[in-house]
Amino acid sequence: MRNHRLQVLVSEVLYHRLREAAGRSHVAVAAWVREAIEERLDREGFVSPEEALAALRKLEGPTADIDDMIAEIGSGRFPDARA
């Protein structure tokens, strides 16, 4: 995985709070910030594209050529539909 640099400007007060929090956790400020970002993304339900595709594959839903599927939907014909 490729890393990217991110620059964030924070107030002096916030920076001191970050340093104190990182110190209490015995990690660098950058590591503390990365962890905080990951935790927030997890709380908001962030799902990577890879995770989303894996979840869709687990459904084992019917698949076909997209044009065929659109035509079937338009005609109201669903091959595996149960009445």
Phi and psi in degrees as a GROMACS rama.xvg file:
@    title "Ramachandran Plot"
@    xaxis  label "Phi"
@    yaxis  label "Psi"
@TYPE xy
-87.2281  135.877  ARG-2
-91.7198  149.893  ASN-3
-126.041  143.294  HIS-4
-85.8793  137.062  ARG-5
-129.574  125.899  LEU-6
-108.419  126.402  GLN-7
-126.684  127.204  VAL-8
-91.2386  129.75  LEU-9
-130.226  159.499  VAL-10
-69.7954  163.97  SER-11
-61.7115  -39.6067  GLU-12
-63.0218  -46.2781  VAL-13
-64.2736  -39.6502  LEU-14
-61.7438  -42.5143  TYR-15
-65.0162  -38.817  HIS-16
-62.5845  -41.0134  ARG-17
-62.8141  -44.8216  LEU-18
-60.6823  -41.6787  ARG-19
-65.3385  -44.2023  GLU-20
-64.0038  -43.5406  ALA-21
-63.8155  -40.7719  ALA-22
-61.6574  -41.7221  GLY-23
-63.2917  -31.4243  ARG-24
-89.8013  -3.89613  SER-25
58.9665  42.5237  HIS-26
-134.268  164.803  VAL-27
-69.5273  155.305  ALA-28
-55.9461  -44.4208  VAL-29
-59.8611  -42.2576  ALA-30
-65.2152  -40.5459  ALA-31
-62.9709  -42.6693  TRP-32
-65.9348  -42.975  VAL-33
-58.5856  -44.3372  ARG-34
-63.2499  -41.3268  GLU-35
-63.4674  -41.0039  ALA-36
-63.4251  -45.6689  ILE-37
-60.893  -43.7927  GLU-38
-60.9379  -42.8958  GLU-39
-65.5501  -42.8822  ARG-40
-63.0862  -39.1154  LEU-41
-63.8538  -42.5537  ASP-42
-62.4996  -33.5748  ARG-43
-84.9294  1.9819  GLU-44
79.7835  25.5751  GLY-45
-59.8018  130.32  PHE-46
-127.314  129.383  VAL-47
-71.042  157.806  SER-48
-56.7347  -37.0075  PRO-49
-63.9743  -42.5393  GLU-50
-65.6426  -38.8769  GLU-51
-64.2203  -44.2969  ALA-52
-64.1743  -39.9176  LEU-53
-62.3178  -40.6353  ALA-54
-65.2761  -40.8083  ALA-55
-64.4664  -40.3028  LEU-56
-63.3406  -33.9774  ARG-57
-65.3519  -23.6298  LYS-58
-69.1562  -23.5028  LEU-59
49.6446  42.1402  GLU-60
-74.8566  164.175  GLY-61
-66.778  142.564  PRO-62
-132.499  154.079  THR-63
-163.431  -179.086  ALA-64
-60.5048  135.318  ASP-65
-59.6096  -38.785  ILE-66
-65.2756  -39.3001  ASP-67
-64.0537  -42.3899  ASP-68
-64.0405  -42.4127  MET-69
-63.6561  -41.2638  ILE-70
-63.9362  -41.2362  ALA-71
-65.106  -41.7741  GLU-72
-63.4755  -43.5042  ILE-73
-64.4971  -32.7657  GLY-74
-85.3505  -9.59076  SER-75
80.8223  10.7361  GLY-76
-98.9221  120.493  ARG-77
-122.394  107.215  PHE-78
-54.8178  -38.2664  PRO-79
-102.684  10.6065  ASP-80
-69.9772  140.264  ALA-81
-104.315  132.671  ARG-82
